[in-house]
Amino acid sequence: MLIGELAKMTGTTKDTIRHYDQLGLLLSVERQAGSRRYKDYSTDNLERIEMIRLAKYVGFTLGEIAEQVEKYYAGGLSHEEQIAMLGERLMDVKDRIQKMQEVEIYLQQKIQWMQDGGQVKPETCVALHQQIQQTKN
C-alpha cells in the first residue's frame, strides 16, 4: 500500500510514517513507476504502527522501540524479557510520579506562604524544599 493509504488507515501523518521508516521500524519496498520512485508498505505495518504507538505511550523512546521491534520480530525478545522491560518502565513511572508529588507539595506550600505575606527569597525556597525532603523521609 502507498504511504497515504497507510497514514489514513493508522491515523498518522505521512511524515510520521517516513520517520518511522527511516528508523527501520516499518517494512517497505522501493518501487519505480516510470520516472517516479515510491515506497510500497506491507499491511504488517498496521500492527507495527500500533505497537509503536503503545510503546511511546508508556514512555519508550523511538530508539528503544527500534531495538525492541527488531528483537521481537526476530523472535529474540522472550516473554520474560518483555515483562522485565515493562517492570523497569513501571519503576521509572513510579519514580516520576513521586518526584512530581514532591513538586506539587513544594508549590502548594510556596503559594500558601506567599499568600500569607511572605516574600520570595532564595533561602526561603531552599528551606521549603528541605522541609519537604524531611517529611518524605
PASEVEX-434996 format. One line per field, with one value per residue (C-alpha): residue number from 1; x, y, z. Coordinates in Angstrom, 1 decimal. Layout:
# residues N
i	NUM; ...;
u	X; ...;
v	Y; ...;
w	Z; ...;
This chain:
# residues 137
i	1; 2; 3; 4; 5; 6; 7; 8; 9; 10; 11; 12; 13; 14; 15; 16; 17; 18; 19; 20; 21; 22; 23; 24; 25; 26; 27; 28; 29; 30; 31; 32; 33; 34; 35; 36; 37; 38; 39; 40; 41; 42; 43; 44; 45; 46; 47; 48; 49; 50; 51; 52; 53; 54; 55; 56; 57; 58; 59; 60; 61; 62; 63; 64; 65; 66; 67; 68; 69; 70; 71; 72; 73; 74; 75; 76; 77; 78; 79; 80; 81; 82; 83; 84; 85; 86; 87; 88; 89; 90; 91; 92; 93; 94; 95; 96; 97; 98; 99; 100; 101; 102; 103; 104; 105; 106; 107; 108; 109; 110; 111; 112; 113; 114; 115; 116; 117; 118; 119; 120; 121; 122; 123; 124; 125; 126; 127; 128; 129; 130; 131; 132; 133; 134; 135; 136; 137;
u	0.0; 1.1; 2.1; -1.1; -3.2; -1.1; -1.3; -5.1; -5.6; -3.4; -4.4; -0.9; 0.8; 2.9; 5.8; 5.5; 5.5; 8.6; 10.3; 9.4; 10.6; 13.9; 14.4; 13.8; 10.6; 8.5; 8.6; 8.8; 9.9; 11.0; 9.3; 9.6; 6.7; 8.1; 10.3; 8.8; 10.1; 7.8; 7.6; 5.2; 4.3; 3.3; 0.0; 2.2; 2.9; -0.6; 0.3; 3.8; 2.5; 0.0; 2.9; 5.0; 2.1; 1.6; 5.3; 5.6; 2.5; 4.2; 7.4; 9.8; 11.9; 11.9; 15.4; 14.3; 11.3; 13.5; 15.6; 12.6; 10.7; 13.8; 14.2; 10.5; 10.1; 13.3; 11.9; 14.6; 12.5; 11.3; 8.2; 10.4; 12.4; 9.2; 8.0; 11.4; 11.3; 7.8; 8.7; 11.6; 9.3; 6.8; 9.5; 10.5; 6.9; 6.5; 9.7; 8.5; 5.1; 6.9; 9.0; 6.0; 4.2; 7.1; 7.0; 3.2; 3.7; 6.5; 4.3; 1.3; 3.5; 5.2; 1.8; 0.4; 3.5; 3.3; -0.5; 0.3; 2.6; 6.0; 8.5; 10.2; 13.9; 16.2; 16.9; 13.1; 12.8; 15.7; 14.1; 10.7; 12.5; 14.4; 11.2; 9.6; 12.6; 12.4; 8.7; 9.4; 12.0;
v	0.0; 3.6; 5.9; 7.9; 4.8; 3.6; 7.1; 7.2; 3.6; 4.3; 7.8; 9.1; 11.5; 10.7; 12.5; 10.2; 7.1; 8.4; 9.0; 5.5; 4.0; 5.9; 4.4; 0.9; 0.5; -0.3; -2.7; -1.1; -1.8; 0.8; 0.8; 2.7; 3.8; 5.5; 8.2; 8.3; 6.3; 5.4; 3.1; 0.2; -0.6; -4.0; -4.5; -5.8; -2.1; -1.6; -3.8; -2.3; 1.3; 0.3; -1.3; 1.9; 4.0; 1.9; 1.8; 5.5; 5.9; 4.0; 6.1; 4.2; 6.3; 5.6; 4.3; 1.8; 0.9; 0.2; -2.1; -3.9; -4.2; -5.7; -8.3; -9.0; -9.8; -11.8; -13.9; -12.8; -11.0; -13.6; -13.2; -12.8; -10.0; -8.2; -8.5; -7.2; -4.2; -3.3; -3.7; -1.2; 1.2; 0.9; 1.7; 4.8; 6.0; 5.5; 7.5; 10.3; 10.3; 10.6; 13.5; 15.3; 14.8; 16.5; 19.4; 19.7; 19.9; 22.5; 24.6; 24.4; 25.4; 28.2; 29.6; 29.4; 31.1; 33.9; 34.3; 34.7; 37.7; 36.0; 37.4; 35.1; 34.8; 32.1; 30.9; 30.6; 28.3; 26.2; 25.9; 24.9; 22.2; 20.9; 20.8; 18.6; 16.3; 15.8; 15.0; 12.5; 10.6;
w	0.0; -0.6; 2.2; 2.0; 2.5; 5.4; 7.0; 6.7; 8.0; 11.1; 11.8; 11.5; 9.1; 6.1; 7.8; 10.8; 8.6; 6.7; 10.1; 11.3; 8.0; 8.2; 11.7; 10.4; 12.3; 9.2; 6.3; 2.9; -0.6; -3.0; -6.4; -9.6; -11.8; -14.9; -13.6; -10.1; -7.2; -4.3; -1.4; -1.0; 2.6; 3.8; 5.7; 8.6; 9.2; 10.6; 13.6; 13.8; 14.0; 16.7; 18.7; 18.2; 19.4; 22.5; 23.3; 23.0; 25.2; 28.1; 27.6; 25.5; 23.1; 19.4; 19.7; 22.4; 20.3; 17.2; 19.3; 20.7; 17.4; 15.7; 18.6; 18.8; 15.1; 15.0; 17.8; 20.2; 22.8; 25.2; 27.4; 30.5; 28.8; 27.9; 31.5; 32.7; 30.3; 31.3; 35.0; 34.6; 32.8; 35.6; 38.2; 36.1; 36.1; 39.8; 40.4; 38.2; 40.0; 43.4; 42.2; 40.7; 44.0; 45.8; 43.3; 43.9; 47.7; 47.3; 45.0; 47.4; 50.4; 48.5; 47.3; 50.8; 52.2; 49.7; 50.3; 54.0; 53.2; 52.9; 50.5; 48.0; 48.8; 47.7; 51.2; 51.8; 48.7; 49.9; 53.4; 51.9; 49.8; 52.8; 54.8; 52.1; 52.0; 55.8; 55.7; 52.9; 55.0;
